[in-house]
Amino acid sequence: MIIQVPASSANLGPGFDSIGIAVSLYLKLEVLGPSDNWQVDHQLGKLPHDETNMIVTTALSVASDLPPQHLRVVSDIPVTHGLGSSSSAIVAGVELANQLKELHLSKEEKVEIASQIEGHPDNVAPAILGGLVVGTHINGHFAALEAPLFPYDFAAYIPPYSLKTADARAALPYQLDYSQAVHASAIANTFVASLFTKNYDVAFKLMEADRFHEPYRKELVPELNQIRELGKKHGALATYLSGAGPTVMTVVDRDKYESFEQAVHAGGLDGKIVRLHPDVDGVKLI
């Protein structure tokens, strides 16, 4: 059995902690068979290989009586780069328990469980449902709504350095002035409305107008403004900080992708650029 989970890109600008989209990088979890102890084979650096691995701890939180398994993980989702690597592990763990224990969890139940573990649904919900998802926490539970998926590709600029979510969170202010909060909320509200009505001219302007997190994190990721300016000169639709960063995502017309990519390379930036497509399936068995 192989479980496949897509990467996810959260926030999309003003949708802070509430909007995410599944994209075409994948974590694949293969169940090799029963084992005396939990064993997780992978080549993902210092991440645990035993029962303390996030995939295993998640699975055991769903079904504590799971028998130990020998697992193999292969992932092309970069760790601590704002592409939902931890969320993909959580979703893989939920699905592992679901399959091994034959729990027959619905998609909504998977979103609830994974969101309770993660704390918000912006990455885990699209990793489960696929596509573009808007969600939040309300009355102790999570709601996640699937939005229409825009017909464009992404150019993901992945810097050679990582950025811990905790460090990116530390850059945020403790509170916003009331008038600032109202304005930031109005931008986010209108952005969501533009996504559901498919008014992409408005959506892509608002994607670059965030007031919740990008103004405070841009010093941590100087490439954000550089790529945004390059995008305006080379036909990109919008550029935003993916999750907590440092990956910078640019929405691009499919016929203008190569031109934009060449411009970024010519700009002297030393990260790598990966062309991504929206993933419409979410977590699945392959």
C-alpha positions in Angstrom: 0.0 0.0 0.0 1.3 3.4 -0.9 -0.3 6.6 0.3 0.3 9.8 -1.6 -0.1 13.3 -0.1 0.4 16.6 -2.0 2.3 19.6 -0.8 0.3 22.7 0.0 0.8 26.4 -0.3 -1.0 28.4 2.4 -2.2 32.0 2.8 -2.1 33.1 -0.9 -1.4 36.6 0.5 -4.3 37.8 2.7 -5.8 34.4 3.5 -3.6 34.1 6.6 -4.0 30.7 8.4 -7.3 30.1 6.4 -6.6 29.6 2.7 -4.5 26.9 1.0 -4.0 25.1 -2.3 -2.7 21.6 -3.0 0.2 21.6 -5.4 2.1 19.0 -7.4 4.9 18.0 -5.0 4.3 14.7 -3.1 5.0 12.7 0.0 4.7 9.0 -0.7 4.3 6.6 2.3 4.7 2.9 1.5 3.7 0.3 4.1 6.2 -2.5 3.8 4.6 -4.8 6.4 4.4 -5.6 10.1 7.5 -5.1 12.2 8.6 -5.7 15.8 9.0 -1.9 16.2 8.0 1.1 14.2 10.6 1.7 11.5 10.4 4.6 9.1 13.0 4.5 6.3 13.6 7.9 4.7 16.3 10.3 3.5 14.9 13.5 5.0 17.8 14.5 7.2 17.4 14.4 11.0 13.8 13.5 11.1 13.1 10.5 13.3 13.1 6.9 12.0 11.1 5.4 14.9 7.8 5.8 16.7 8.5 9.5 17.3 8.3 10.3 13.6 5.3 12.6 13.0 3.6 10.2 10.7 3.6 7.5 13.3 2.7 9.8 16.2 -0.3 11.1 14.2 -1.4 7.6 13.2 -1.2 6.4 16.9 -3.2 9.5 18.0 -6.0 8.3 15.6 -5.7 4.6 16.5 -3.5 3.9 19.6 -3.6 0.1 19.1 -2.0 0.1 15.6 0.5 -2.7 15.4 4.1 -1.5 14.5 4.8 -1.3 10.8 7.9 -1.0 8.6 7.3 2.2 6.5 9.2 3.9 3.7 8.8 7.6 3.0 9.9 9.3 -0.2 9.1 13.0 -0.4 10.0 15.8 -2.8 8.4 18.4 -0.5 11.2 20.5 1.0 11.2 20.6 4.8 10.7 24.0 6.6 10.2 25.8 3.3 6.5 26.8 3.5 5.1 24.0 1.4 3.3 22.0 4.0 5.9 19.3 4.7 4.7 18.8 8.3 1.1 18.9 7.2 1.7 16.2 4.6 3.2 14.0 7.3 0.1 14.6 9.5 -2.3 13.8 6.6 -0.2 10.7 5.8 -0.5 9.5 9.4 -4.3 10.0 9.5 -4.6 8.1 6.3 -2.3 5.3 7.5 -4.5 4.8 10.6 -7.6 5.0 8.4 -6.4 2.3 6.1 -4.8 -0.1 8.6 -7.8 0.0 11.0 -10.4 0.2 8.2 -12.0 3.3 9.9 -13.7 4.5 6.7 -13.2 8.1 7.7 -15.0 10.7 5.6 -13.0 13.5 4.1 -14.6 15.9 6.6 -13.6 13.6 9.5 -10.0 13.5 8.1 -9.9 17.3 7.9 -11.2 17.6 11.5 -8.7 15.2 12.9 -5.7 16.7 11.0 -6.8 20.3 11.7 -7.0 19.5 15.5 -3.5 18.3 15.3 -2.1 21.1 13.1 -4.1 23.9 14.8 -5.5 25.3 11.6 -6.8 23.9 8.3 -4.9 26.0 5.7 -2.4 23.2 4.8 -4.0 20.0 5.9 -7.4 20.6 4.3 -6.1 21.1 0.7 -3.7 18.1 1.3 -6.8 16.0 2.0 -9.4 17.5 -0.3 -7.2 18.7 -3.1 -7.6 22.0 -4.9 -8.2 25.4 -3.3 -9.7 25.4 0.2 -10.9 28.1 2.7 -11.3 27.1 6.3 -11.3 28.1 9.9 -11.9 27.1 13.5 -15.3 27.7 15.0 -17.0 26.4 18.2 -14.2 23.9 18.8 -14.4 22.4 15.3 -13.1 23.1 11.8 -15.0 24.1 8.7 -13.3 23.8 5.3 -14.9 24.9 2.0 -13.7 24.0 -1.5 -13.3 27.1 -3.7 -13.2 27.2 -7.5 -9.7 26.4 -8.7 -8.1 29.0 -10.9 -6.6 27.7 -14.2 -3.0 28.8 -13.8 0.3 27.3 -12.9 2.8 28.2 -10.2 6.5 29.1 -10.3 7.8 28.1 -6.9 11.1 29.9 -6.0 12.7 27.7 -3.3 15.6 29.5 -1.7 18.7 27.5 -0.6 17.9 28.3 3.1 15.1 27.1 5.3 12.9 29.2 7.7 11.4 27.7 10.8 7.7 28.5 11.2 8.4 29.5 14.8 10.9 32.2 13.6 8.5 33.4 11.0 5.7 33.6 13.6 8.1 35.6 15.9 8.4 38.3 13.2 4.6 39.0 13.5 3.3 41.8 15.7 1.4 40.8 18.9 -1.5 42.9 17.9 -2.8 45.2 15.1 -4.2 48.7 15.4 -8.0 48.6 15.1 -8.2 50.4 11.7 -5.3 48.3 10.4 -7.1 45.1 11.4 -10.4 46.3 9.7 -8.5 47.1 6.5 -6.6 43.8 6.5 -9.9 41.9 7.1 -11.6 43.8 4.3 -8.8 42.8 1.9 -9.1 39.2 2.9 -12.9 39.1 2.7 -12.9 40.6 -0.8 -10.1 38.3 -1.8 -12.3 35.3 -0.9 -15.2 36.7 -2.7 -13.1 37.2 -5.8 -12.0 33.6 -5.7 -15.5 32.2 -5.5 -16.8 34.6 -8.2 -13.7 33.8 -10.4 -12.9 37.5 -10.7 -9.2 36.9 -11.1 -8.3 40.5 -12.0 -9.4 41.5 -8.5 -8.1 38.4 -6.9 -4.5 38.7 -8.1 -4.4 42.4 -7.1 -5.5 41.5 -3.6 -3.1 38.5 -3.4 -0.3 41.1 -3.3 -2.1 43.4 -0.8 -1.8 41.4 2.4 -1.6 43.3 5.7 -1.6 40.3 8.1 1.9 38.8 7.7 3.8 39.6 4.5 4.8 43.2 5.6 6.4 41.7 8.7 8.1 38.7 7.1 9.5 40.3 4.0 12.8 41.1 5.7 13.2 37.4 6.4 12.7 36.6 2.7 14.2 39.4 0.6 13.5 37.5 -2.6 9.8 38.2 -2.2 9.9 41.8 -3.4 12.6 41.0 -6.0 10.5 38.3 -7.6 7.3 40.3 -7.3 9.0 43.2 -9.3 10.3 40.7 -11.9 6.9 39.3 -12.2 5.3 42.7 -13.0 7.8 43.1 -15.9 7.4 39.6 -17.3 3.7 38.8 -17.3 3.2 37.1 -13.9 -0.2 37.4 -12.4 0.7 37.7 -8.7 3.4 36.7 -6.3 3.1 35.8 -2.6 4.9 34.2 0.3 4.0 30.5 0.5 3.0 29.8 4.1 5.6 31.0 6.5 8.2 31.0 3.8 10.8 31.1 2.5 9.3 29.7 -0.7 8.0 32.5 -3.0 5.1 31.5 -5.2 4.1 33.2 -8.4 0.9 32.6 -10.3 1.7 32.5 -14.0 -0.2 32.0 -17.3 0.9 28.7 -18.7 2.1 30.2 -21.9 4.3 32.8 -20.1 5.9 30.5 -17.6 9.2 30.0 -19.4 9.7 33.7 -19.9 9.1 34.4 -16.2 11.5 31.6 -15.2 14.2 32.9 -17.4 13.8 36.4 -15.9 14.2 35.0 -12.4 17.4 33.1 -13.4 18.7 36.2 -15.1 18.1 38.2 -11.9 20.9 36.3 -10.2 18.8 34.6 -7.5 20.5 31.4 -6.3 17.5 29.3 -5.4 15.8 26.8 -7.6 12.5 27.3 -9.5 10.0 24.5 -9.8 7.0 24.5 -12.0 3.9 23.3 -10.1 0.3 22.6 -11.0 -2.7 22.6 -8.7 -3.4 19.1 -7.4 -7.0 18.2 -7.5 -7.1 14.8 -5.8 -5.6 15.3 -2.4 -4.5 12.3 -0.4 -5.0 9.0 -2.1 -3.8 5.5 -2.5 -1.6 4.8 -5.6 
